[in-house]
Amino acid sequence: MHLAWSALVVITVGALLLLELTSACPPGGPLDFGACGLRPFASAVAGLAALLYVAGLSGVLTWTSRLRRRGLADARSARDWYLLAAAVGLAAAPLLAFTLVSALR
């Protein structure tokens, strides 16, 4: 399930980036909203957000599998933690990516 979800996220963001980079400016692509000067920034934020999201979910999966191995968690709690991280990560990863890209600019 994790590999399929991660692949879906990466493929979706990759398709958005491809659409963004191949669209004429103006009118622009789906990420820069017609502001051609934002294209490199928006692309960097989207790509980094996807990487952070997949890395965060992989970390949660590793953490919960270690808890299950030690007998401190069961499959249901591991699934619940993964789903919680997946839901919260959808909002947190783009915000963190925006902050990081802005700071490194």
N, C-alpha and C positions, 0 to 999 in steps of 0.2 A: 504494500500500500504506500509506503514511504517513497519508494523509487518512482512509482507511477505519479504520485502527487508532485514530487519534486520535478520530474520531467515535464509535467503539465505546466507548472509555474515557469520553468526555464524556457520552454517552447513558446508559451504565450508572450512572455516578455521579449524573447528573441524575435517573434513575428512583429510585435509592436515596434521594436527598434529597426527592423528591416523596413517596415512600412514608413517609419519616420525618416530614415536616411535616404529612401528612394523617392520620397515625395518632393515635388517642386515647391520652392518657397518664393513668394507667397503662392498659395494659401497656407502651406505648411502641413505638417502631419498631425497625428493624434496626440502627440506629447507636447509640442511647442505652442499649440493654439494660435498659429499664424505669426508668432513672433520669432523670426528666423534667428535672431541673436541668442535665443534660449535653447536652440537645438543641441549644442554640445552639453550644456548643463542638464537639460531634461533627459538626454540619453544616458549620461553618467549616473544620474539619480535612479533611473529605472533599472539599469544594469546592476548597480550596487545593491539596490533594494532586493532584487531577485536573489543575489548571492547571499545577502544577510539573512533573508527569509529561509532559504534552504539550509544554510549553516546553523541557524537557530533551531530549526526542526530536527536536524541531525543530532545536535547536542542534546535536545530533550529526549530523543529516541535512545541515544547512548546512555543517558542518565537513568531513564526508566528501565532499560534492559539490565543495567547493573543492579538496580534495586530489586528487580525480579530475581536475578541470580542469587542474591543474598537472602532472599525470602522476606524482604521488607515491603514488597508490593505484589499485587496480583495483576493479571492481564487487564481486568476492567479498569483499575486505577491508572495503569500505564496508558491505556487508550484515552482515558479522560484527560490526562495531562497532555498528551499529544494533541488532542482536539482543542484544548484550551490554548496551547501554544500556537496552533495553526490559526485560530480565530484572532487572537491578540496580535500575532505576528503580521497579519494582513494590514493592520493599521500602524504597528510600531516600526516595521522594516522600512517603509517609505519615509517616515518621519526621521528615523535615524540616518538613512541614506542622504536625505536632504541636508541634514545638519552636517554630516561628514563632508559631503561634496562642497557645501558652502564654506566650511572652515578651511578646506584645502585649496580653495580657489584663489 
